[in-house]
Amino acid sequence: METLAQVFPSLCSDVERALAAIGRGEIASQIQAAQLKGVTYDNSADAGYIYVHSAGAAHGETICLEVPWMVNLDVGADGGQIGIELVSPRGPLKAELRRHASA
């Protein structure tokens, strides 16, 4: 199984920097090794979701970031990542989300 960093390296770097800037280094340190579980993309909403934790994990909080688009990072009650929502992604990232969502 691929890691988030293998599939979306620039996204990982952007999210790690944004998390470190707001003092959330404990979550930033998980980004590179997060296992990619699945990707969805909704054209009508212009939003994608990257699942990085097994289904059924209890939601703990959502951290909103702008890197340079809006990112909502869902974190489980246990502090582990559940997924990443990307709102209005641009350029190559949008293309990659669409490609992986259809795979």
N, C-alpha and C positions, 0 to 999 in steps of 0.2 A: 504494500500500500504506500502511496506517495505522501510526502509531507506537504503541508501548506507552503513551506518555503520552496520546495521543488517546483510546484505548479504556479505559484504567485509570488515570486521573489521580491518584486518591487513593492507590492502591497504589504508584505511582511515587514520590510524595512520602514515604510511609512508609518504603519501601525505601531511598531516598536518604538520609534522616535516619539510619536504622539503620546503613547502611554508613559514613557519615561519622563516626558515634559510635564505631565500632570501628577507625577509621583506614584505611578502604578507599575513600578518595575517588576513586582512579583508576577504580574500577568504578562508583561512584555517578554519576560524570560521564557514563557511557554510558547510563544508564537512560532519560532523556527522549527520546533519539533512536533508541532500539532499535526496529527494524522488527518488527512483529508477524507471525509466520509461521503460527501456528495455536494453537488452544486445545483441550484435552481436559478432560473432567470425569468422574470415576468416582463415582457416587452411593454405591456400596457402601463405598468407602474414604473418602468425604467429602473428596475431594482433587481439585484441578485442576492442570493443567500448562499454562503459557504458553510457547510456543516463540518465541524471538526471534532465533535464529541459524540459518543454513541447516543442513540435516541433514548428518550425516557429520563435523561438527566434533569434534575429539578433546577429551574431557573432561579438565579439569585439576584442579579442586577443587569442592567444594560448601561454600558458606558458609551456616550456619544462623542465622536471625534470628527474632525474635518481634516482630510489628508489627500488631496485638495477637494475631494467630494465628501459627502456625508457618509460616515461609517458608524454603525451601531454594533458594538461588540457585546454579545450576550455571554455572560459569565454564570456558571452554575453556582448553586448554594455551597458547593465544596471548594469554590475558588477556581475550578477548572473551566476552560473555555467550552462553550456549546456551539457557537457559530458567529459569523460575521455577516451583517447585512450591509450592502453597498447601494446607496441611493444615487441615481444619475451618474454612474461611472462613465469615464470617457476613454476614447482611443483604444489602445491595445488591451487594457483591462476589460473593457466591455466585450470585446471580441473573444477574449479568453473565457470569460464567464459564460457567454453564449455557447462557445464550443464545448466546454466541460458539462454544461447543463444538458446538452443534447446527446452526450456520449452515453 
